[in-house]
Structure formats: C-alpha cells, structure tokens
Amino acid sequence: MSRSWVLPFLIAALAGAAIWALSPLLTGRAEPWDAGLYYSGALLAAGLLSGVAVPKPLWAHYLGGLVGQALYLLLFLPPSPLMAVGLVFLLVWSLLLPVGACAGARIRTR
C-alpha cells in the first residue's frame, strides 16, 4: 500500500497548526477567523506551499490541515461552549487549503 499521502498530510497539519500559533503574533487575535482576511489568506498560502512541496493527493492536504488546526484548537486554547461550532467552521474554512494546494501543484508542474 502506497504511503504517498503521509508527507502532504504532515506538511498541511504543521501549516494548519502554524496558522493558529502565529495568529496572536501577526493579528493580535487568538482565533485567526476573527482577524478578517488573515485566516482565508493563511489557508490559501499554506495550501499553496504544501502543494508546491508535494502536489498530491489533495485530500491529504485538506485532512492534514484540518487535523493540525483541530489539534491546536483542542490542545492550546481554553475550552469553550462554542468549541463544537469552531470545529464545524474548521470543516468548511479548511476547504481553502486544498484550493491552494491545487494551485501549488499547478505551479510545480509548470
């Protein structure tokens, strides 16, 4: 069985966690989606970088970014009654990561 999904998953997971870790430093907000365009731009940029590094499979970029963000949210932020809502937001917003990865894959193949 091929393990071609492991590297893009790990890169995207680290990038997803980094988005959350860097948000207070770059935006002054603990949660990146509270900082306007930072969150969507950061997800697209993370996907672009991971897509250039390892273009496929795209689902691994999505799942890795989702897992990295969710783990950071659950491990490093204080518990909140809105945590479940935040996790649903992650499911939707993280779709930007494979969009960026697709663009990165196209750049790499040119």
Secondary structure, 3 states (H helix, E strand, C coil): CCCCCHHHHHHHHHHHHHHHHHHHHHHCCCCHHHCCCHHHHHHHHHHHHHHHHCCCCHHHHHHHHHHHHHHHHHHHCCCCCCHHHHHHHHHHHCCHHHHHHHHHHHHHHC
